[in-house]
Amino acid sequence: MKLEKKCIIVTGGNGLIGQSIIKNLTDNGAAVINADLNVDSSLSHSYQHSLECDVTKKVDVDKLISFVIDKYGRIDGLVNGAYPRTEDWM
């Protein structure tokens, strides 16, 4: 439980790499907030909170930060796994 009581935001948490990051963080005791464009409710068992967030839009990022501060009182870490989905993405 190395990360117990730590609050960490993961952007792009629904991606393959993001899912692994979230699993590792939660396995180590962190409270994880997944911020992704396409929130997949079937993955919600993997982390405490999932918020739809476009990290290229200030209003979405502001809502994310406000939610985390209101819920946890702080942000201890950020893993930026979000990336643009281009035509060659699949």
Secondary structure, DSSP 8 states (H G I E B T S, - for coil): -TTTT-EEEEETTTSHHHHHHHHHHHHTT-EEEEEESS--GGGGGGSSEEEE--TT-HHHHHHHHHHHHHHHS---EEEE------TT--
